[in-house]
Amino acid sequence: MKNRLKGLTLLETVLYIGLFSIIILIVLNFMLSTQEATLRTQRKSSLHQTSQFIIQHITDSFEKASGVDPITSIFNNQQGKISLLINTETKQYELQGSRLSFDDTYISPTNVIIESFYLEPIYKGEDTIVGVRSTIEVRSVGDSKLIETINILSLIR
């Protein structure tokens, strides 16, 4: 009677380790791809939320404004500045560094960069500004390829 030991041969062990390694690599690749996609989606969402907030903020300010001060405003420049007359006070939107501010308070978060704040006045007659066309470029800090351009037409009511 032959004595046969039951067990794994060296070849079978190497085969099992190889298959297990391939499965682990596939799972790891899937997890890393999912993590990268989630991060990119979060950056896009943050950029879009910032753009929507800026649009709403400027729209609300123009609804309250009684006019624009053309002397302290800077138009037709990438680093624009606008002074709005609101309730006998002058409130300013301007680009400070790479952030948009309203009356010296930042309204854009640190995870986005405001590339440009271009303002174009709309006149009624020769000297009365009745509206402003704004073009604002917003870029994500984490991914420089994510850029959103905001175009707003704001009228004084």
Secondary structure, DSSP 8 states (H G I E B T S, - for coil): ---------HHHHHHHHHHHHHHHHHHHHHHHHHHHHHHHHHHHHHHHHHHHHHHHHHHHHHHH-SEE-TTT-B-SSTB-EEEEEETTEEEEEEEETTEEEETTEE-S-TTEEEEEEEEEEEEETTTEEEEEEEEEEEEESS-TT-EEEEEEEEE--
